Amino acid sequence: MLIAHTHQLQSSQTQVLLQLRKQLEYPPQLEIWNVHGVDFCSLPPSPTVNTTCENNFITELKLAGNKVLKGGYFEGFAVPNKSLSQNFSMDSFVSTLARLTSLKVVHLVSLGMWGPLPDKIHRLSSLEHLDFSSNFLYGSVPPRISAMVRLQTLVLDDNFFNGTVPNWFDALQNLTVLSLRNNRLGGEFPSSVNSVNTLSEVILSGNEIDGKLPDLSRLRNLHVLNLSGNKLSSSLPALPKGLVMAFLNKNSFSGQVPKEYSQLNHLQYLDVSYNTLTGVPPSGLFSLPNISYLSFASNMLSGLLPHDVDCSSKLGFVDLSNNRLRGSLPTCLNSKSGELIVHSGGNCLSVNSQHQHAQSYCLEIHEARKSGSGGKNAGVTVGVIGGGVVALVVLASAFLILVKRYCSRGMSEQHLLHKPGLNNSDAGFSSEILTSARFISEAAKINAQSLPPCRSFSFEELKVASNNFNETSLLGEGSYGKLYRGRLDNGMQIAIRCLPSKKYSIRNLRLRLDLLAKLRHPHLVCLLGHCIDGGVRHDPRIDKVFLIFEYVPDGNFQALLSGNNPAKVLSWSKRLAALIGVARAVHFLHTGIIPGFFNNRLKTNNILLNEHGMAKLSDYGLSVISGKIDKDEGEAEGRRSR
């Protein structure tokens, strides 16, 4: 009894754990915590739950769930049956977690947590190991993590962090493992990594990191380097002599494989496949004492492989396929023994002729590199052709602009939705097209999987959400009707567009609404549903239509560009990111459905930014519902600040 008492957790710590369980929406693996009087410090560890105590305080918390989004697309919404619900707040969760002030180890994996990771995570000042992998976290990696100077392991794999990869790692001089795999981080490789000599693993694969990779030879304790699946485009970097595994595949590295790699005596695994490397791999790589795996596949390697190559006794796999190598394989790679697997197809080698190209295929690139003057002439030719192509593109663009301008003026409601007996026009939306619109954008199909489903709202729901359409909820008014702000019963904020009064045919209206509901893209303000009200029992025509959109809170692009609010001035990089996002949305509207949407009210006050700086185009496709073609009336919606 005395021993059990000394390990009993303090009541305040118990209350925090129970609060965390509630915020995680009572996952089944934590049912054991619900037993009255349970001693959290004495619970046996399991693969999904483990708590460790010291001096009656929680020092380790490890929870593993099964909420994983495989092969899907996530853009900041709760995902049914995958993430925690719309009511979950990552900010509140971290505030509760920070009350466990003695925590040294936190592993919260695949629990469905979603939202931006707040800066207040740095309140866990005693933390040494942090793992939030396989959740739905997005936004920037909090810069205040740099204040967690005791941190040894930082793992944020398989989330949706975006923006520039952080460059403050030099503040974490105890860091041994840095893993940000499979996120959406861009920018250049963080130079601050070079100042952290304690690092043993750097894993940044599956992001959008670009530019030049610096000399990494100073990281004398580095054993694992994984940068695969990025956009790095420099020559291969110098690597530390103690490196064991290097994954540099699926980038745009160029130049030759450095001869210095033949001195990496601890190297066991090297993958540089799917780059644009040239030349012949150094023969010393094959004889490194510990090497077991080498992959040079799908590069631009060319030339003759040397014959006098000694292969390491530990070498078990070599991939030279899909290059332009000639001659024969070295003797040690041509062995018939089953202990060494060699892939060499897609070259011009004298072995496996059924899987090799003709010699002329590999000589083309060889001759092109030898002929300097020929290269110059080719450059001139390419320049002339390129100039001609540019001129044609300019002329074609001017022609399309003229066609769009003059054709759009002539479109009427009859062209948008043809009545029976009228000839269909390719410029319009026939009933057949509206009912079976053919999407050609595969990305749009993926995007739509994680966006909230479009549904029908009742008029009573909208009255409650908008406080009976009170004037205090009015965001603005324009040619497409009034716009109100509202809040649903589940707490979700919405924007309600009340279309101008007009007698709509119920059949045509539903066709139009169905088509609009199919326009799903991360950079379009999401249509959540509609409400059709005002019809009479025996009257097939209605005069009240409401469209319900997601609420986008951070204002419009025009207001942010004006600089009236110094706290919300956009940097040039954020302006560019917003414009690129809107360009993607417009491209989708033009090409993602046949026929495309070309009247999308593309104005700066219709470009909205959410709380994470993501740009979203609003008021797109409304001409399909109203029957109007926007003539850029410059309507005053000054009060709109969604």
Protein Blocks (a to p, Z undefined) as FASTA:
>chain_A
ZZmmmmpccfklmmmmmmmmmmnoppaklmmmmpghiafklpccdfkbccddeehiafbd
cdddfbdcehiacehiacehkbccfkbcfklmmmmmmmmmmbfbdcdehklpacjddfkl
mmmmmbcbdcfehiabecjddfklmmmmmbmbdcfehiabecjddfklmmmmmbfbdcfe
hiabecjddfklmmmmkbmbdcfehiabehjdddfklmmmbmbdcfehiabfbdcddddf
kbfbdcfehiabecjddfklmmmmkbmbdcfehiabehjddfklmmgfkbcbdcfehiab
ecjddfbbcddfklcbdcfehiabehjddfklmpcbfkbccdfehiabfehkllcccfkl
mmmmmmmmmmmmlmmmmmmmmmmmmmmmmmmmmmmmmmmmmmmmmmmmmpcfklmpcceh
iacdfkbccfklmmmcccfbfklmmmmmmgccdddddfklmmmmnoooiaklpnbdcfeo
padddddfkopacdddddddddddfklmmmmmmmmmmmgcfkbccdfbdcdehiafklcb
dfbdcddddddfkbpfklmmnomamklcccfklmmmmmmmmmmmmmmmmmmpccddfbgo
pafklpccdfkopacdehihklmmnopacehlopacfkpcZZ
